[in-house]
Amino acid sequence: MKQKLGITKKVESLGLAILVMGGGLILFKLIPMLIWGKNILFDASMHVIIASLILYIVYLPIEHNKHLKFSYVLFSIIVLVFVGVQRYSVYEHNLFGIALGLLISFAGILIAKRFEKKHNKKIKKRKGK
């Protein structure tokens, strides 16, 4: 049986995801725009990263409900594909920029999930003693 994390650890996990995504935006969007100008296509897509962050925030209370989880993940994929196609079709980003935005988003979420998993192991060890 999965244990639910306390609200403070969820907020810490979310903060970690925001920190990683924000750092990725600075490193792969703002710095390239300062170097090569604002009209580049290969910088990370901020729209994709922000959409991923919003979808992840909404996902947090849903993740323990097995019936909603699959539907919400499918909905999230559709939303992210729509945002990526829209940014590509208006020539704001190329596929590299969209993929970079997705990669930064997934890295932030995976690091946050790993933090949660590590904390869950600590809780289980304490209860086992």
A tleap script that builds the chain and sets N, CA, C and O, in Angstrom:
source leaprc.protein.ff14SB
mol = sequence {
  NMET LYS GLN LYS LEU GLY ILE THR LYS LYS
  VAL GLU SER LEU GLY LEU ALA ILE LEU VAL
  MET GLY GLY GLY LEU ILE LEU PHE LYS LEU
  ILE PRO MET LEU ILE TRP GLY LYS ASN ILE
  LEU PHE ASP ALA SER MET HIE VAL ILE ILE
  ALA SER LEU ILE LEU TYR ILE VAL TYR LEU
  PRO ILE GLU HIE ASN LYS HIE LEU LYS PHE
  SER TYR VAL LEU PHE SER ILE ILE VAL LEU
  VAL PHE VAL GLY VAL GLN ARG TYR SER VAL
  TYR GLU HIE ASN LEU PHE GLY ILE ALA LEU
  GLY LEU LEU ILE SER PHE ALA GLY ILE LEU
  ILE ALA LYS ARG PHE GLU LYS LYS HIE ASN
  LYS LYS ILE LYS LYS ARG LYS GLY CLYS
}
set mol.1.N position { 0.835 -1.186 0.000 }
set mol.1.CA position { 0.000 0.000 0.000 }
set mol.1.C position { 0.877 1.247 0.000 }
set mol.1.O position { 1.823 1.357 0.781 }
set mol.2.N position { 0.551 2.180 -0.884 }
set mol.2.CA position { 1.317 3.409 -0.958 }
set mol.2.C position { 0.959 4.321 0.199 }
set mol.2.O position { -0.204 4.443 0.583 }
set mol.3.N position { 1.989 4.960 0.748 }
set mol.3.CA position { 1.742 5.936 1.791 }
set mol.3.C position { 1.637 7.307 1.156 }
set mol.3.O position { 2.352 7.632 0.208 }
set mol.4.N position { 0.734 8.101 1.695 }
set mol.4.CA position { 0.591 9.456 1.197 }
set mol.4.C position { 1.567 10.362 1.935 }
set mol.4.O position { 1.719 10.274 3.154 }
set mol.5.N position { 2.217 11.223 1.185 }
set mol.5.CA position { 3.132 12.175 1.796 }
set mol.5.C position { 2.348 13.284 2.478 }
set mol.5.O position { 1.223 13.605 2.095 }
set mol.6.N position { 2.965 13.852 3.487 }
set mol.6.CA position { 2.354 14.995 4.143 }
set mol.6.C position { 2.364 16.199 3.226 }
set mol.6.O position { 3.105 16.237 2.243 }
set mol.7.N position { 1.546 17.175 3.546 }
set mol.7.CA position { 1.408 18.371 2.702 }
set mol.7.C position { 2.720 19.138 2.609 }
set mol.7.O position { 3.019 19.717 1.565 }
set mol.8.N position { 3.510 19.153 3.682 }
set mol.8.CA position { 4.767 19.904 3.624 }
set mol.8.C position { 5.752 19.255 2.648 }
set mol.8.O position { 6.463 19.954 1.926 }
set mol.9.N position { 5.794 17.928 2.628 }
set mol.9.CA position { 6.694 17.254 1.691 }
set mol.9.C position { 6.202 17.409 0.254 }
set mol.9.O position { 7.010 17.488 -0.671 }
set mol.10.N position { 4.890 17.452 0.061 }
set mol.10.CA position { 4.347 17.697 -1.284 }
set mol.10.C position { 4.743 19.091 -1.768 }
set mol.10.O position { 5.118 19.273 -2.926 }
set mol.11.N position { 4.655 20.077 -0.864 }
set mol.11.CA position { 5.025 21.452 -1.222 }
set mol.11.C position { 6.524 21.524 -1.508 }
set mol.11.O position { 6.945 22.201 -2.446 }
set mol.12.N position { 7.336 20.824 -0.697 }
set mol.12.CA position { 8.777 20.792 -0.960 }
set mol.12.C position { 9.066 20.146 -2.305 }
set mol.12.O position { 9.920 20.622 -3.053 }
set mol.13.N position { 8.364 19.072 -2.616 }
set mol.13.CA position { 8.525 18.387 -3.895 }
set mol.13.C position { 8.140 19.310 -5.055 }
set mol.13.O position { 8.838 19.374 -6.067 }
set mol.14.N position { 7.033 20.013 -4.897 }
set mol.14.CA position { 6.587 20.961 -5.924 }
set mol.14.C position { 7.602 22.089 -6.080 }
set mol.14.O position { 7.909 22.507 -7.197 }
set mol.15.N position { 8.118 22.576 -4.959 }
set mol.15.CA position { 9.130 23.635 -5.009 }
set mol.15.C position { 10.381 23.179 -5.742 }
set mol.15.O position { 10.993 23.947 -6.484 }
set mol.16.N position { 10.753 21.933 -5.531 }
set mol.16.CA position { 11.908 21.376 -6.227 }
set mol.16.C position { 11.658 21.313 -7.735 }
set mol.16.O position { 12.539 21.636 -8.533 }
set mol.17.N position { 10.455 20.896 -8.115 }
set mol.17.CA position { 10.104 20.851 -9.545 }
set mol.17.C position { 10.141 22.254 -10.148 }
set mol.17.O position { 10.644 22.444 -11.255 }
set mol.18.N position { 9.606 23.238 -9.418 }
set mol.18.CA position { 9.618 24.627 -9.894 }
set mol.18.C position { 11.046 25.125 -10.033 }
set mol.18.O position { 11.373 25.812 -11.001 }
set mol.19.N position { 11.898 24.786 -9.077 }
set mol.19.CA position { 13.293 25.208 -9.109 }
set mol.19.C position { 14.026 24.625 -10.319 }
set mol.19.O position { 14.762 25.336 -11.002 }
set mol.20.N position { 13.825 23.339 -10.580 }
set mol.20.CA position { 14.483 22.700 -11.727 }
set mol.20.C position { 13.966 23.288 -13.035 }
set mol.20.O position { 14.749 23.573 -13.941 }
set mol.21.N position { 12.653 23.472 -13.138 }
set mol.21.CA position { 12.086 24.041 -14.372 }
set mol.21.C position { 12.522 25.489 -14.566 }
set mol.21.O position { 12.819 25.911 -15.683 }
set mol.22.N position { 12.558 26.247 -13.474 }
set mol.22.CA position { 13.017 27.635 -13.565 }
set mol.22.C position { 14.479 27.724 -13.961 }
set mol.22.O position { 14.861 28.564 -14.775 }
set mol.23.N position { 15.298 26.850 -13.380 }
set mol.23.CA position { 16.709 26.815 -13.762 }
set mol.23.C position { 16.890 26.424 -15.216 }
set mol.23.O position { 17.741 26.976 -15.913 }
set mol.24.N position { 16.088 25.471 -15.672 }
set mol.24.CA position { 16.134 25.078 -17.079 }
set mol.24.C position { 15.725 26.214 -18.000 }
set mol.24.O position { 16.304 26.391 -19.072 }
set mol.25.N position { 14.728 26.984 -17.584 }
set mol.25.CA position { 14.309 28.140 -18.391 }
set mol.25.C position { 15.415 29.179 -18.489 }
set mol.25.O position { 15.675 29.729 -19.560 }
set mol.26.N position { 16.057 29.440 -17.365 }
set mol.26.CA position { 17.142 30.428 -17.382 }
set mol.26.C position { 18.278 29.933 -18.269 }
set mol.26.O position { 18.801 30.676 -19.100 }
set mol.27.N position { 18.652 28.674 -18.083 }
set mol.27.CA position { 19.799 28.120 -18.792 }
set mol.27.C position { 19.542 27.898 -20.286 }
set mol.27.O position { 20.426 28.139 -21.107 }
set mol.28.N position { 18.352 27.444 -20.635 }
set mol.28.CA position { 18.089 27.063 -22.027 }
set mol.28.C position { 17.124 27.973 -22.773 }
set mol.28.O position { 16.819 27.715 -23.937 }
set mol.29.N position { 16.633 29.035 -22.131 }
set mol.29.CA position { 15.799 30.006 -22.841 }
set mol.29.C position { 16.385 31.406 -22.751 }
set mol.29.O position { 16.685 32.033 -23.767 }
set mol.30.N position { 16.545 31.887 -21.525 }
set mol.30.CA position { 16.961 33.283 -21.356 }
set mol.30.C position { 18.402 33.523 -21.793 }
set mol.30.O position { 18.681 34.511 -22.472 }
set mol.31.N position { 19.316 32.642 -21.418 }
set mol.31.CA position { 20.718 32.832 -21.812 }
set mol.31.C position { 20.900 32.739 -23.331 }
set mol.31.O position { 21.578 33.590 -23.906 }
set mol.32.N position { 20.309 31.719 -24.012 }
set mol.32.CA position { 20.425 31.717 -25.483 }
set mol.32.C position { 19.791 32.951 -26.137 }
set mol.32.O position { 20.282 33.431 -27.158 }
set mol.33.N position { 18.703 33.461 -25.553 }
set mol.33.CA position { 18.087 34.667 -26.119 }
set mol.33.C position { 18.992 35.881 -25.939 }
set mol.33.O position { 19.024 36.765 -26.795 }
set mol.34.N position { 19.726 35.928 -24.831 }
set mol.34.CA position { 20.676 37.034 -24.629 }
set mol.34.C position { 21.849 36.939 -25.610 }
set mol.34.O position { 22.349 37.955 -26.091 }
set mol.35.N position { 22.275 35.721 -25.896 }
set mol.35.CA position { 23.434 35.531 -26.776 }
set mol.35.C position { 23.059 35.723 -28.240 }
set mol.35.O position { 23.730 36.477 -28.945 }
set mol.36.N position { 21.998 35.057 -28.720 }
set mol.36.CA position { 21.666 35.051 -30.139 }
set mol.36.C position { 20.491 35.944 -30.522 }
set mol.36.O position { 20.185 36.049 -31.709 }
set mol.37.N position { 19.832 36.577 -29.592 }
set mol.37.CA position { 18.700 37.445 -29.903 }
set mol.37.C position { 17.369 36.771 -29.629 }
set mol.37.O position { 17.308 35.571 -29.363 }
set mol.38.N position { 16.311 37.553 -29.698 }
set mol.38.CA position { 14.990 37.059 -29.321 }
set mol.38.C position { 14.311 36.223 -30.400 }
set mol.38.O position { 13.355 35.510 -30.096 }
set mol.39.N position { 14.756 36.282 -31.611 }
set mol.39.CA position { 14.076 35.585 -32.703 }
set mol.39.C position { 14.678 34.221 -33.021 }
set mol.39.O position { 14.668 33.797 -34.176 }
set mol.40.N position { 15.198 33.536 -32.020 }
set mol.40.CA position { 15.744 32.205 -32.261 }
set mol.40.C position { 14.637 31.162 -32.080 }
set mol.40.O position { 13.681 31.387 -31.338 }
set mol.41.N position { 14.771 30.044 -32.750 }
set mol.41.CA position { 13.750 29.000 -32.690 }
set mol.41.C position { 14.159 27.828 -31.809 }
set mol.41.O position { 13.305 27.028 -31.428 }
set mol.42.N position { 15.439 27.703 -31.473 }
set mol.42.CA position { 15.914 26.517 -30.768 }
set mol.42.C position { 15.953 26.675 -29.254 }
set mol.42.O position { 16.430 25.772 -28.566 }
set mol.43.N position { 15.473 27.783 -28.712 }
set mol.43.CA position { 15.432 27.936 -27.259 }
set mol.43.C position { 14.284 27.107 -26.684 }
set mol.43.O position { 13.332 26.778 -27.393 }
set mol.44.N position { 14.379 26.775 -25.412 }
set mol.44.CA position { 13.356 25.943 -24.766 }
set mol.44.C position { 12.016 26.678 -24.754 }
set mol.44.O position { 11.968 27.890 -24.544 }
set mol.45.N position { 10.956 25.958 -24.975 }
set mol.45.CA position { 9.621 26.543 -25.024 }
set mol.45.C position { 9.082 26.785 -23.616 }
set mol.45.O position { 8.797 25.846 -22.873 }
set mol.46.N position { 8.949 28.068 -23.265 }
set mol.46.CA position { 8.412 28.412 -21.952 }
set mol.46.C position { 6.949 28.004 -21.834 }
set mol.46.O position { 6.496 27.639 -20.749 }
set mol.47.N position { 6.212 28.060 -22.925 }
set mol.47.CA position { 4.802 27.662 -22.895 }
set mol.47.C position { 4.657 26.190 -22.519 }
set mol.47.O position { 3.780 25.832 -21.732 }
set mol.48.N position { 5.508 25.345 -23.075 }
set mol.48.CA position { 5.454 23.913 -22.766 }
set mol.48.C position { 5.810 23.672 -21.298 }
set mol.48.O position { 5.165 22.868 -20.625 }
set mol.49.N position { 6.831 24.365 -20.805 }
set mol.49.CA position { 7.264 24.184 -19.417 }
set mol.49.C position { 6.194 24.653 -18.445 }
set mol.49.O position { 5.906 23.968 -17.464 }
set mol.50.N position { 5.604 25.806 -18.704 }
set mol.50.CA position { 4.558 26.322 -17.807 }
set mol.50.C position { 3.313 25.440 -17.867 }
set mol.50.O position { 2.687 25.187 -16.838 }
set mol.51.N position { 2.948 24.970 -19.060 }
set mol.51.CA position { 1.803 24.061 -19.176 }
set mol.51.C position { 2.074 22.777 -18.397 }
set mol.51.O position { 1.185 22.266 -17.715 }
set mol.52.N position { 3.290 22.256 -18.494 }
set mol.52.CA position { 3.646 21.044 -17.751 }
set mol.52.C position { 3.567 21.281 -16.244 }
set mol.52.O position { 3.081 20.428 -15.500 }
set mol.53.N position { 4.039 22.425 -15.804 }
set mol.53.CA position { 4.008 22.746 -14.379 }
set mol.53.C position { 2.572 22.851 -13.869 }
set mol.53.O position { 2.256 22.327 -12.801 }
set mol.54.N position { 1.715 23.512 -14.613 }
set mol.54.CA position { 0.305 23.635 -14.213 }
set mol.54.C position { -0.354 22.249 -14.184 }
set mol.54.O position { -1.081 21.923 -13.246 }
set mol.55.N position { -0.097 21.440 -15.215 }
set mol.55.CA position { -0.661 20.093 -15.243 }
set mol.55.C position { -0.149 19.258 -14.081 }
set mol.55.O position { -0.899 18.453 -13.529 }
set mol.56.N position { 1.119 19.431 -13.695 }
set mol.56.CA position { 1.681 18.684 -12.567 }
set mol.56.C position { 1.052 19.132 -11.247 }
set mol.56.O position { 0.777 18.304 -10.379 }
set mol.57.N position { 0.829 20.414 -11.097 }
set mol.57.CA position { 0.189 20.923 -9.877 }
set mol.57.C position { -1.211 20.340 -9.734 }
set mol.57.O position { -1.610 19.946 -8.639 }
set mol.58.N position { -1.959 20.282 -10.831 }
set mol.58.CA position { -3.313 19.712 -10.793 }
set mol.58.C position { -3.250 18.200 -10.562 }
set mol.58.O position { -4.157 17.623 -9.963 }
set mol.59.N position { -2.183 17.565 -11.037 }
set mol.59.CA position { -2.025 16.112 -10.891 }
set mol.59.C position { -1.782 15.684 -9.443 }
set mol.59.O position { -2.172 14.583 -9.057 }
set mol.60.N position { -1.151 16.527 -8.646 }
set mol.60.CA position { -0.764 16.132 -7.286 }
set mol.60.C position { -1.908 15.565 -6.456 }
set mol.60.O position { -1.719 14.520 -5.834 }
set mol.61.N position { -3.097 16.195 -6.407 }
set mol.61.CA position { -4.173 15.567 -5.620 }
set mol.61.C position { -4.808 14.355 -6.314 }
set mol.61.O position { -5.484 13.558 -5.664 }
set mol.62.N position { -4.598 14.212 -7.610 }
set mol.62.CA position { -5.216 13.124 -8.377 }
set mol.62.C position { -4.378 11.853 -8.336 }
set mol.62.O position { -4.918 10.770 -8.559 }
set mol.63.N position { -3.083 11.943 -8.061 }
set mol.63.CA position { -2.173 10.820 -8.261 }
set mol.63.C position { -2.493 9.569 -7.460 }
set mol.63.O position { -2.029 8.488 -7.823 }
set mol.64.N position { -3.260 9.670 -6.394 }
set mol.64.CA position { -3.595 8.483 -5.610 }
set mol.64.C position { -4.935 7.863 -6.025 }
set mol.64.O position { -5.324 6.825 -5.489 }
set mol.65.N position { -5.627 8.474 -6.950 }
set mol.65.CA position { -6.892 7.946 -7.451 }
set mol.65.C position { -6.619 7.199 -8.762 }
set mol.65.O position { -6.376 7.824 -9.794 }
set mol.66.N position { -6.658 5.880 -8.717 }
set mol.66.CA position { -6.292 5.078 -9.884 }
set mol.66.C position { -7.222 5.306 -11.074 }
set mol.66.O position { -6.786 5.216 -12.221 }
set mol.67.N position { -8.491 5.597 -10.818 }
set mol.67.CA position { -9.449 5.765 -11.914 }
set mol.67.C position { -9.213 7.075 -12.660 }
set mol.67.O position { -9.347 7.120 -13.883 }
set mol.68.N position { -8.868 8.123 -11.950 }
set mol.68.CA position { -8.637 9.412 -12.592 }
set mol.68.C position { -7.227 9.549 -13.150 }
set mol.68.O position { -6.996 10.321 -14.081 }
set mol.69.N position { -6.299 8.810 -12.590 }
set mol.69.CA position { -4.889 8.960 -12.943 }
set mol.69.C position { -4.644 8.738 -14.431 }
set mol.69.O position { -4.021 9.580 -15.079 }
set mol.70.N position { -5.114 7.637 -14.983 }
set mol.70.CA position { -4.895 7.330 -16.393 }
set mol.70.C position { -5.530 8.383 -17.292 }
set mol.70.O position { -4.907 8.854 -18.243 }
set mol.71.N position { -6.776 8.749 -16.986 }
set mol.71.CA position { -7.474 9.754 -17.795 }
set mol.71.C position { -6.753 11.094 -17.757 }
set mol.71.O position { -6.647 11.778 -18.775 }
set mol.72.N position { -6.258 11.467 -16.581 }
set mol.72.CA position { -5.584 12.757 -16.460 }
set mol.72.C position { -4.238 12.755 -17.178 }
set mol.72.O position { -3.862 13.756 -17.789 }
set mol.73.N position { -3.513 11.647 -17.110 }
set mol.73.CA position { -2.239 11.561 -17.829 }
set mol.73.C position { -2.486 11.644 -19.331 }
set mol.73.O position { -1.742 12.317 -20.044 }
set mol.74.N position { -3.513 10.975 -19.812 }
set mol.74.CA position { -3.871 11.053 -21.228 }
set mol.74.C position { -4.260 12.484 -21.620 }
set mol.74.O position { -3.841 12.983 -22.664 }
set mol.75.N position { -5.060 13.136 -20.780 }
set mol.75.CA position { -5.433 14.532 -21.009 }
set mol.75.C position { -4.191 15.421 -21.046 }
set mol.75.O position { -4.087 16.303 -21.899 }
set mol.76.N position { -3.249 15.197 -20.130 }
set mol.76.CA position { -2.026 15.998 -20.066 }
set mol.76.C position { -1.197 15.843 -21.334 }
set mol.76.O position { -0.662 16.821 -21.857 }
set mol.77.N position { -1.093 14.613 -21.824 }
set mol.77.CA position { -0.340 14.376 -23.063 }
set mol.77.C position { -0.982 15.123 -24.223 }
set mol.77.O position { -0.287 15.735 -25.035 }
set mol.78.N position { -2.304 15.073 -24.299 }
set mol.78.CA position { -3.015 15.774 -25.378 }
set mol.78.C position { -2.783 17.279 -25.281 }
set mol.78.O position { -2.546 17.932 -26.297 }
set mol.79.N position { -2.849 17.835 -24.076 }
set mol.79.CA position { -2.624 19.276 -23.886 }
set mol.79.C position { -1.206 19.654 -24.298 }
set mol.79.O position { -1.010 20.650 -24.994 }
set mol.80.N position { -0.210 18.866 -23.875 }
set mol.80.CA position { 1.179 19.186 -24.206 }
set mol.80.C position { 1.448 19.060 -25.709 }
set mol.80.O position { 2.197 19.858 -26.272 }
set mol.81.N position { 0.845 18.072 -26.354 }
set mol.81.CA position { 0.991 17.951 -27.807 }
set mol.81.C position { 0.352 19.164 -28.491 }
set mol.81.O position { 0.920 19.719 -29.431 }
set mol.82.N position { -0.823 19.570 -28.020 }
set mol.82.CA position { -1.496 20.737 -28.592 }
set mol.82.C position { -0.640 21.993 -28.432 }
set mol.82.O position { -0.481 22.758 -29.384 }
set mol.83.N position { -0.091 22.211 -27.245 }
set mol.83.CA position { 0.745 23.400 -27.009 }
set mol.83.C position { 1.988 23.346 -27.900 }
set mol.83.O position { 2.364 24.351 -28.503 }
set mol.84.N position { 2.623 22.181 -27.984 }
set mol.84.CA position { 3.809 22.050 -28.826 }
set mol.84.C position { 3.517 22.299 -30.297 }
set mol.84.O position { 4.275 22.996 -30.971 }
set mol.85.N position { 2.428 21.738 -30.798 }
set mol.85.CA position { 2.055 21.936 -32.207 }
set mol.85.C position { 1.722 23.399 -32.472 }
set mol.85.O position { 2.082 23.941 -33.517 }
set mol.86.N position { 1.040 24.034 -31.536 }
set mol.86.CA position { 0.701 25.448 -31.698 }
set mol.86.C position { 1.962 26.308 -31.760 }
set mol.86.O position { 2.059 27.189 -32.614 }
set mol.87.N position { 2.926 26.070 -30.873 }
set mol.87.CA position { 4.162 26.860 -30.859 }
set mol.87.C position { 4.968 26.613 -32.139 }
set mol.87.O position { 5.602 27.532 -32.657 }
set mol.88.N position { 4.945 25.397 -32.641 }
set mol.88.CA position { 5.657 25.064 -33.868 }
set mol.88.C position { 4.973 25.694 -35.083 }
set mol.88.O position { 5.642 26.184 -35.993 }
set mol.89.N position { 3.643 25.676 -35.092 }
set mol.89.CA position { 2.910 26.164 -36.270 }
set mol.89.C position { 2.979 27.679 -36.428 }
set mol.89.O position { 2.831 28.182 -37.541 }
set mol.90.N position { 3.199 28.410 -35.355 }
set mol.90.CA position { 3.315 29.873 -35.467 }
set mol.90.C position { 4.780 30.301 -35.559 }
set mol.90.O position { 5.096 31.484 -35.431 }
set mol.91.N position { 5.666 29.340 -35.782 }
set mol.91.CA position { 7.101 29.574 -35.967 }
set mol.91.C position { 7.754 30.289 -34.783 }
set mol.91.O position { 8.627 31.139 -34.959 }
set mol.92.N position { 7.317 29.930 -33.582 }
set mol.92.CA position { 7.958 30.461 -32.383 }
set mol.92.C position { 9.085 29.549 -31.914 }
set mol.92.O position { 10.024 29.999 -31.257 }
set mol.93.N position { 8.987 28.254 -32.258 }
set mol.93.CA position { 10.007 27.279 -31.875 }
set mol.93.C position { 10.129 26.229 -32.957 }
set mol.93.O position { 9.188 25.975 -33.709 }
set mol.94.N position { 11.313 25.615 -33.024 }
set mol.94.CA position { 11.447 24.429 -33.862 }
set mol.94.C position { 11.260 23.202 -32.976 }
set mol.94.O position { 11.022 23.329 -31.775 }
set mol.95.N position { 11.367 22.032 -33.563 }
set mol.95.CA position { 11.145 20.812 -32.783 }
set mol.95.C position { 12.156 20.653 -31.652 }
set mol.95.O position { 11.832 20.093 -30.605 }
set mol.96.N position { 13.372 21.139 -31.856 }
set mol.96.CA position { 14.384 21.068 -30.814 }
set mol.96.C position { 13.967 21.887 -29.590 }
set mol.96.O position { 14.128 21.427 -28.460 }
set mol.97.N position { 13.441 23.078 -29.799 }
set mol.97.CA position { 13.005 23.925 -28.690 }
set mol.97.C position { 11.836 23.322 -27.930 }
set mol.97.O position { 11.777 23.408 -26.703 }
set mol.98.N position { 10.915 22.717 -28.645 }
set mol.98.CA position { 9.769 22.078 -27.996 }
set mol.98.C position { 10.232 20.841 -27.221 }
set mol.98.O position { 9.814 20.622 -26.084 }
set mol.99.N position { 11.090 20.042 -27.839 }
set mol.99.CA position { 11.615 18.855 -27.157 }
set mol.99.C position { 12.437 19.245 -25.932 }
set mol.99.O position { 12.397 18.555 -24.913 }
set mol.100.N position { 13.173 20.335 -26.023 }
set mol.100.CA position { 13.952 20.819 -24.891 }
set mol.100.C position { 13.040 21.261 -23.752 }
set mol.100.O position { 13.336 21.004 -22.585 }
set mol.101.N position { 11.938 21.923 -24.081 }
set mol.101.CA position { 10.959 22.312 -23.062 }
set mol.101.C position { 10.349 21.091 -22.383 }
set mol.101.O position { 10.184 21.074 -21.163 }
set mol.102.N position { 10.017 20.075 -23.165 }
set mol.102.CA position { 9.480 18.840 -22.592 }
set mol.102.C position { 10.512 18.134 -21.715 }
set mol.102.O position { 10.183 17.623 -20.644 }
set mol.103.N position { 11.750 18.111 -22.173 }
set mol.103.CA position { 12.817 17.467 -21.412 }
set mol.103.C position { 13.044 18.159 -20.066 }
set mol.103.O position { 13.208 17.497 -19.042 }
set mol.104.N position { 13.053 19.472 -20.074 }
set mol.104.CA position { 13.213 20.224 -18.822 }
set mol.104.C position { 12.037 19.940 -17.892 }
set mol.104.O position { 12.231 19.747 -16.691 }
set mol.105.N position { 10.835 19.914 -18.426 }
set mol.105.CA position { 9.644 19.637 -17.619 }
set mol.105.C position { 9.696 18.254 -17.006 }
set mol.105.O position { 9.455 18.085 -15.811 }
set mol.106.N position { 10.009 17.266 -17.826 }
set mol.106.CA position { 10.071 15.897 -17.320 }
set mol.106.C position { 11.182 15.730 -16.292 }
set mol.106.O position { 11.028 14.991 -15.319 }
set mol.107.N position { 12.306 16.418 -16.508 }
set mol.107.CA position { 13.403 16.349 -15.535 }
set mol.107.C position { 12.955 16.921 -14.190 }
set mol.107.O position { 13.244 16.345 -13.142 }
set mol.108.N position { 12.254 18.045 -14.220 }
set mol.108.CA position { 11.759 18.641 -12.981 }
set mol.108.C position { 10.792 17.730 -12.248 }
set mol.108.O position { 10.868 17.580 -11.029 }
set mol.109.N position { 9.884 17.123 -12.998 }
set mol.109.CA position { 8.891 16.237 -12.383 }
set mol.109.C position { 9.557 14.958 -11.868 }
set mol.109.O position { 9.232 14.493 -10.775 }
set mol.110.N position { 10.478 14.389 -12.637 }
set mol.110.CA position { 11.151 13.170 -12.195 }
set mol.110.C position { 12.006 13.404 -10.948 }
set mol.110.O position { 12.040 12.562 -10.050 }
set mol.111.N position { 12.684 14.530 -10.893 }
set mol.111.CA position { 13.477 14.851 -9.703 }
set mol.111.C position { 12.568 15.032 -8.497 }
set mol.111.O position { 12.898 14.580 -7.401 }
set mol.112.N position { 11.433 15.686 -8.685 }
set mol.112.CA position { 10.471 15.858 -7.586 }
set mol.112.C position { 9.913 14.515 -7.131 }
set mol.112.O position { 9.768 14.281 -5.931 }
set mol.113.N position { 9.603 13.640 -8.067 }
set mol.113.CA position { 9.086 12.312 -7.717 }
set mol.113.C position { 10.146 11.480 -6.996 }
set mol.113.O position { 9.830 10.731 -6.072 }
set mol.114.N position { 11.386 11.613 -7.414 }
set mol.114.CA position { 12.468 10.892 -6.734 }
set mol.114.C position { 12.626 11.391 -5.297 }
set mol.114.O position { 12.887 10.604 -4.388 }
set mol.115.N position { 12.468 12.691 -5.098 }
set mol.115.CA position { 12.512 13.264 -3.755 }
set mol.115.C position { 11.399 12.661 -2.893 }
set mol.115.O position { 11.627 12.293 -1.740 }
set mol.116.N position { 10.201 12.565 -3.459 }
set mol.116.CA position { 9.076 11.978 -2.722 }
set mol.116.C position { 9.352 10.517 -2.377 }
set mol.116.O position { 9.095 10.078 -1.256 }
set mol.117.N position { 9.873 9.773 -3.341 }
set mol.117.CA position { 10.145 8.360 -3.124 }
set mol.117.C position { 11.208 8.170 -2.032 }
set mol.117.O position { 11.088 7.283 -1.186 }
set mol.118.N position { 12.234 9.004 -2.061 }
set mol.118.CA position { 13.290 8.937 -1.056 }
set mol.118.C position { 12.722 9.231 0.335 }
set mol.118.O position { 13.083 8.579 1.316 }
set mol.119.N position { 11.838 10.213 0.403 }
set mol.119.CA position { 11.233 10.559 1.687 }
set mol.119.C position { 10.321 9.426 2.175 }
set mol.119.O position { 10.282 9.141 3.372 }
set mol.120.N position { 9.600 8.786 1.274 }
set mol.120.CA position { 8.745 7.645 1.651 }
set mol.120.C position { 9.567 6.501 2.232 }
set mol.120.O position { 9.132 5.841 3.176 }
set mol.121.N position { 10.764 6.261 1.670 }
set mol.121.CA position { 11.625 5.202 2.194 }
set mol.121.C position { 12.068 5.526 3.619 }
set mol.121.O position { 12.159 4.628 4.456 }
set mol.122.N position { 12.346 6.802 3.902 }
set mol.122.CA position { 12.748 7.214 5.239 }
set mol.122.C position { 11.605 6.992 6.224 }
set mol.122.O position { 11.831 6.560 7.354 }
set mol.123.N position { 10.383 7.286 5.797 }
set mol.123.CA position { 9.216 7.086 6.661 }
set mol.123.C position { 9.040 5.607 6.963 }
set mol.123.O position { 8.786 5.240 8.110 }
set mol.124.N position { 9.171 4.752 5.956 }
set mol.124.CA position { 9.014 3.307 6.162 }
set mol.124.C position { 10.082 2.759 7.095 }
set mol.124.O position { 9.799 1.886 7.915 }
set mol.125.N position { 11.320 3.266 6.979 }
set mol.125.CA position { 12.392 2.806 7.866 }
set mol.125.C position { 12.087 3.180 9.312 }
set mol.125.O position { 12.280 2.372 10.220 }
set mol.126.N position { 11.608 4.413 9.525 }
set mol.126.CA position { 11.284 4.859 10.888 }
set mol.126.C position { 10.162 4.034 11.483 }
set mol.126.O position { 10.212 3.684 12.662 }
set mol.127.N position { 9.152 3.717 10.690 }
set mol.127.CA position { 8.015 2.939 11.200 }
set mol.127.C position { 8.404 1.488 11.417 }
set mol.127.O position { 7.796 0.806 12.242 }
set mol.128.N position { 9.405 1.002 10.693 }
set mol.128.CA position { 9.831 -0.377 10.841 }
set mol.128.C position { 10.630 -0.629 12.110 }
set mol.128.O position { 10.735 -1.770 12.558 }
set mol.129.N position { 11.195 0.422 12.694 }
set mol.129.CA position { 12.002 0.265 13.917 }
set mol.129.C position { 11.183 0.094 15.142 }
set mol.129.O position { 11.730 -0.048 16.235 }
savepdb mol mol.pdb
quit
